[in-house]
């Protein structure tokens, strides 16, 4: 059946999110890791916007919902995995490869379960941590550490306390993604997208502003993953 114009608009936004994720991988391959990180976050905003636009325009469709899953895997599973590997983890040989493999496979399992058990497509909350949290965490810390704002020896993702903290959280995120911990949908109301869009827009400003925005995004991701389930418990929400 031919889609209506109400469906075409959100589908175009979804396809734009897919391209942003693909371009992120191209930037990673070219060694432009900061640009790759920015594009992951741009894809994330577009991915959140398409569903909101579809509901506001009464243009939701099964095709759009299915397409969204492929965007999630490309932009928030493969793109951050490639960025993590090329920017840091490849220097650790087999261990780095195993680490990024766990990250990517966790995302695949998370999305597959999401499609099977959630008829509401996340509108009533999530079973397991959404993979966007891990994707944003990796992208933002890569952006911050490659910004050149700090020159301290410990300010690196290769070794030291910051590296242990960042990659330790990534590993916990991978576990939470396939867990039965329930999370609310943070952008259920259309207006909640405004601070998200603003935060990502700031990533494209001068370095000092971009780094501040990136750290704020990381702080929210940490809160959402580790604290929000205890504050916003919804026992009756759908898986």
C-alpha positions as CSV (number, residue, x, y, z in Angstrom):
1,X,0.0,0.0,0.0
2,X,1.3,3.4,-0.9
3,X,2.2,5.5,2.2
4,X,0.4,8.8,2.7
5,X,2.2,12.1,3.0
6,X,1.6,11.9,6.8
7,X,3.8,8.8,6.8
8,X,6.4,10.0,4.4
9,X,7.5,12.9,6.5
10,X,8.5,10.8,9.6
11,X,10.0,8.1,7.4
12,X,12.2,10.7,5.8
13,X,13.4,11.8,9.3
14,X,14.1,8.1,10.1
15,X,16.1,7.7,6.9
16,X,18.1,10.9,7.8
17,X,18.9,9.3,11.2
18,X,20.2,6.2,9.3
19,X,22.4,8.4,7.1
20,X,23.8,10.2,10.1
21,X,24.7,6.9,11.6
22,X,26.3,5.7,8.4
23,X,28.2,9.0,8.0
24,X,29.5,8.5,11.6
25,X,31.0,5.2,10.6
26,X,32.6,6.9,7.5
27,X,34.1,9.6,9.8
28,X,35.4,6.9,12.2
29,X,37.1,5.1,9.3
30,X,38.6,8.4,8.2
31,X,40.0,9.0,11.7
32,X,37.7,11.9,12.4
33,X,36.4,10.6,15.7
34,X,35.0,13.8,17.1
35,X,32.8,14.3,14.0
36,X,31.8,10.7,14.2
37,X,30.7,11.2,17.8
38,X,28.7,14.3,16.8
39,X,26.9,12.4,14.1
40,X,25.9,9.6,16.5
41,X,24.2,12.2,18.6
42,X,22.6,13.9,15.6
43,X,21.2,10.5,14.6
44,X,19.9,10.1,18.2
45,X,17.9,13.3,18.0
46,X,16.5,12.5,14.6
47,X,15.6,9.0,15.9
48,X,13.6,10.5,18.8
49,X,12.0,13.1,16.5
50,X,10.6,10.7,13.9
51,X,8.3,8.9,16.2
52,X,7.1,12.2,17.8
53,X,6.4,13.7,14.4
54,X,4.6,10.5,13.3
55,X,2.3,10.6,16.3
56,X,1.6,14.3,16.0
57,X,0.8,14.0,12.3
58,X,-1.1,10.7,12.8
59,X,1.3,9.1,10.4
60,X,2.5,6.1,12.4
61,X,3.0,2.9,10.4
62,X,4.4,-0.6,10.8
63,X,6.9,0.1,8.1
64,X,8.2,3.2,10.0
65,X,8.4,1.2,13.2
66,X,10.4,-1.6,11.5
67,X,12.7,0.9,9.8
68,X,13.4,2.5,13.2
69,X,14.9,-0.8,14.5
70,X,17.4,-0.9,11.7
71,X,18.4,2.7,12.5
72,X,18.9,1.8,16.2
73,X,21.2,-1.1,15.3
74,X,23.2,0.9,12.8
75,X,23.5,4.2,14.6
76,X,23.6,3.1,18.3
77,X,24.9,-0.4,18.0
78,X,27.5,-0.6,15.1
79,X,28.5,3.1,14.9
80,X,29.5,3.5,18.6
81,X,31.1,0.1,18.6
82,X,33.2,1.0,15.6
83,X,34.1,4.4,17.2
84,X,35.1,2.7,20.4
85,X,37.2,0.2,18.7
86,X,39.0,2.5,16.3
87,X,39.6,5.3,18.8
88,X,40.7,3.2,21.8
89,X,40.0,-0.5,21.9
90,X,42.0,-1.7,18.9
91,X,45.2,-0.8,20.9
92,X,44.3,-3.7,23.3
93,X,44.4,-6.4,20.7
94,X,42.2,-9.4,21.3
95,X,40.8,-8.0,24.6
96,X,39.6,-4.9,22.8
97,X,38.0,-6.9,20.1
98,X,36.2,-9.1,22.7
99,X,35.0,-6.0,24.6
100,X,33.5,-4.4,21.5
101,X,32.0,-7.7,20.4
102,X,30.2,-8.0,23.8
103,X,28.9,-4.4,23.3
104,X,27.6,-5.0,19.8
105,X,26.0,-8.4,20.6
106,X,24.3,-6.9,23.7
107,X,22.8,-4.3,21.5
108,X,21.6,-6.9,19.0
109,X,19.9,-9.0,21.7
110,X,18.4,-5.9,23.3
111,X,16.8,-4.8,20.1
112,X,15.6,-8.3,19.1
113,X,13.9,-8.7,22.5
114,X,12.4,-5.2,22.1
115,X,10.7,-6.1,18.8
116,X,9.4,-9.4,20.2
117,X,8.1,-8.4,23.7
118,X,7.1,-4.7,23.3
119,X,3.9,-4.1,21.3
120,X,3.9,-0.5,22.4
121,X,7.4,0.2,20.9
122,X,8.7,1.8,24.1
123,X,5.8,4.2,24.6
124,X,5.1,2.7,28.0
125,X,8.7,2.2,29.1
126,X,11.5,-0.2,28.4
127,X,12.5,-3.6,29.6
128,X,16.3,-3.3,29.8
129,X,18.4,-0.2,29.2
130,X,17.9,1.4,25.8
131,X,21.1,1.1,23.7
132,X,21.1,4.9,23.1
133,X,22.5,5.4,26.6
134,X,25.7,3.4,25.9
135,X,26.0,4.9,22.4
136,X,25.8,8.4,23.8
137,X,28.2,7.7,26.6
138,X,30.8,6.4,24.3
139,X,30.4,9.1,21.7
140,X,30.5,11.9,24.3
141,X,33.6,10.7,26.1
142,X,35.4,10.2,22.8
143,X,34.4,13.8,21.9
144,X,35.5,15.2,25.3
145,X,38.9,13.4,25.5
146,X,39.8,14.3,21.9
147,X,38.8,17.9,22.3
148,X,42.2,19.0,23.5
149,X,40.6,21.0,26.4
150,X,42.6,19.1,29.0
151,X,46.1,17.9,28.6
152,X,46.4,15.9,31.9
153,X,47.9,12.5,31.6
154,X,44.9,10.9,33.3
155,X,42.5,12.5,30.8
156,X,42.5,9.6,28.4
157,X,40.4,6.6,27.5
158,X,43.4,4.3,27.1
159,X,44.5,4.0,30.8
160,X,44.0,5.4,34.2
161,X,41.0,6.1,36.4
162,X,38.9,7.9,33.7
163,X,39.4,4.9,31.3
164,X,38.4,2.4,34.0
165,X,35.3,4.4,34.9
166,X,34.1,5.0,31.3
167,X,34.7,1.4,30.0
168,X,33.5,-0.1,33.3
169,X,30.2,1.8,32.9
170,X,30.0,0.6,29.2
171,X,30.3,-3.0,30.4
172,X,27.6,-2.5,33.0
173,X,25.4,-0.8,30.4
174,X,25.8,-3.9,28.2
175,X,24.5,-6.0,31.0
176,X,21.7,-3.7,31.8
177,X,20.6,-3.7,28.1
178,X,19.7,-7.4,28.4
179,X,18.5,-7.3,32.0
180,X,14.9,-7.1,33.2
181,X,15.3,-3.7,34.8
182,X,12.5,-1.4,33.8
183,X,13.1,2.2,32.5
184,X,10.6,5.0,31.8
185,X,10.6,6.6,28.3
186,X,12.4,9.9,28.9
187,X,11.0,11.6,25.8
188,X,7.3,10.6,26.0
189,X,6.1,14.2,25.9
190,X,7.0,16.1,22.7
191,X,8.3,19.1,24.7
192,X,10.9,16.8,26.4
193,X,12.7,16.6,23.1
194,X,13.6,20.3,23.3
195,X,16.4,20.1,25.8
196,X,17.7,17.0,24.0
197,X,17.8,18.9,20.7
198,X,19.4,21.9,22.4
199,X,22.1,19.7,24.0
200,X,23.0,18.1,20.7
201,X,23.0,21.5,18.9
202,X,25.5,22.8,21.4
203,X,27.9,19.9,20.5
204,X,28.5,21.7,17.2
205,X,29.6,25.0,18.9
206,X,33.1,25.9,19.9
207,X,35.1,23.4,21.9
208,X,34.3,24.8,25.4
209,X,30.6,24.8,24.9
210,X,30.6,21.4,23.1
211,X,32.6,19.8,26.0
212,X,30.2,21.2,28.6
213,X,27.2,19.9,26.6
214,X,28.8,16.5,26.2
215,X,29.5,16.1,29.9
216,X,26.0,17.1,30.7
217,X,24.7,14.4,28.4
218,X,27.0,11.9,30.1
219,X,25.7,12.9,33.5
220,X,22.1,12.4,32.4
221,X,23.0,9.0,30.9
222,X,24.5,7.9,34.2
223,X,21.5,9.1,36.1
224,X,19.1,7.4,33.7
225,X,20.9,4.1,33.8
226,X,21.7,3.8,37.5
227,X,19.4,6.0,39.4
228,X,16.1,6.5,37.5
229,X,14.8,2.9,37.9
230,X,14.7,3.4,41.7
231,X,13.0,6.8,41.4
232,X,10.5,6.2,38.6
233,X,9.3,2.7,39.3
234,X,6.4,1.6,37.1
235,X,5.5,-2.0,38.0
236,X,2.5,-2.1,35.7
237,X,4.2,-0.9,32.5
238,X,4.5,-3.1,29.5
239,X,7.7,-4.9,28.8
